[in-house]
Structures are given as C-alpha cells and as structure tokens.
Amino acid sequence: MNCPSCNILVDSVNLNVQTDIGKCQECEHIFKLSEVIDYEADGFDINSPPKGAWFITNDATIKLGATTRSAIAFFLVPFTLVWSGGSLGGIYVTQIISGEFNPFISLFGIPFLLGSILLWTISLMAIWGKVEITITDDGGTVFTGLGKIGRKKHFAWEDISRIMEKHTPFNYPGKKGDPIHLIGATNISFGSGLSKSRKYYVMRTLQVIANRMRKSSDYNKG
C-alpha cells in the first residue's frame, strides 16, 4: 500500500488492519486503510456471483444476496424431529392426552421448547433461508430470513468505515464461519450461515460498492 500523501510504499509493520490505521514511515502521515484500499485492484468481478448468490440492479436499488441452503439440513431436520418430538411429546402431549396439567413438568419443559424453536429456525434456514442486502445511494437494509419473514437491519454508508469478516467465539449448528461485519457508527453483523464462497462474494461486493460510494462522495464534495 502506498502512502496517500507522499506515495511511498508503506512498510507492513505500519499497517494495523484491526484499528484501520496506517502510518507512513517517510512523511509520518496517518491515514485510514479503508480509505486507501482499492477493492477492485485484484480484478474481483461483482457481476460474476457464485452459485447460490445474486447481484440484481434496477433504476434505484441493488439487490445483493445469497441463499443459506446447506447440506447440513440432511442432518438437522431428522435430529430436530427426534429432539422436538421426544422432548415436547413426552412433556406436553402426554399431559394433553391424560387431561392432567402439571405446572412443574410444564415449566421444566420450557428450555426444551425454546431449544426446539431454535433448532427448527436453523433447520428451515438451511433449507430455504437467505441473506439479502437492498442497497441505495444512501445506505441499505440487510435482511436475514425465510421469504419475507425475518430480521432487517438498516445502515447508512456514511456510518460505515470498514467491511470485514470478524471472528466471534459463538458456535451453533448451521454456522459456517465468522459473520460479515459493517463497522462504524453503526455496527451490523450477518451472514455466518453462508457458505465460504457466497460469504466472500457478498463481503467483497459490499466493499467494492462502499469504495465507489466513498469516491463518488469525495468527488461531489470536491
């Protein structure tokens, strides 16, 4: 990476990716890495998504996304059926059939009920789920869910300083790696259920678009 001030090649020891800060050893200019990196220099093509991902443009918005479909569903669905059928059936169905309500046993079954809901959510995401970002000139909306049912997280480009894959210590069935993070005044994480190739494509495409937005904003200000 060259210094944006004197154009001297900056030593790697002076580049801190975690803090997004670089310092030129020649002129001592301090700069943000995210404002200097050319995300298109390596020839990455946003118009060539891998299988299971998409990039759709129209007059006002961009639809960038990928499916969370995974072969792990072949394991998760049978396991969830056994888990929910055995635990919930033994705790709640037997009470319904006998016509006798036991509050202690019902309370004991709440963790199993919550676990079944979580497992079914993960299983359905592994079959029909998707992550899709609707992008405009001002920002975007990250959607994670099934069809039109799911979570939405909104962001503005001016609030985002970095886009990167960031390690998280939490593990759960269906997680394929670390999530994508939009870091800045607004911090958003998503995409941990995407396959490696789909997640890489979504992250790099967001980086390219954010870089273009920044250059366009700098040009308009100038």
JOJO-V266008 format. One line per field, one symbol per residue. psi: psi as a letter, one per 30 degrees, with the letter a starting at -180 (. if undefined). burial: I if it has 16 or more other C-alpha atoms within 10 Angstrom, else O. A space follows every 10 residues. Layout:
psi = ???
burial = ???
This chain:
psi = kkkfefgkkk kffgjjeefh klkkfefgkk lkeffekjfg fggkjfgill kflljkkaef lkjklklgkl ffffeeeeee eeeeeeeeef eeeeeeefgk kjeeeeeffe eeeeeeeeee eeeeefegll kkkjkafebl kkkkakcgka kkkklkeffk fkjlkkkkfk klkfkgallk kjkbekjkkl gffkleeeee eeeeeeeeee eeeeeeeeee e.
burial = IOIIOOOOOI OOOOIOOOOO OIIIOOOOOI IIIIOOOOII OOOOOIOOIO OOIIIOOOOO OIIIIIIIII OOIOOIIOOI OOIIOOIIOO IIOOOOOOOO OOOOOOOOIO OIIOIIOOII OIIIIIIOII IIIIIOOOII IIIIIIOOOO OOOOIOIOOI IIIIIOOOOO OOOIIIIIII IIIOOOOIII IIIIIOOIII IIIIIIIIII IOIIOOOOOO OO
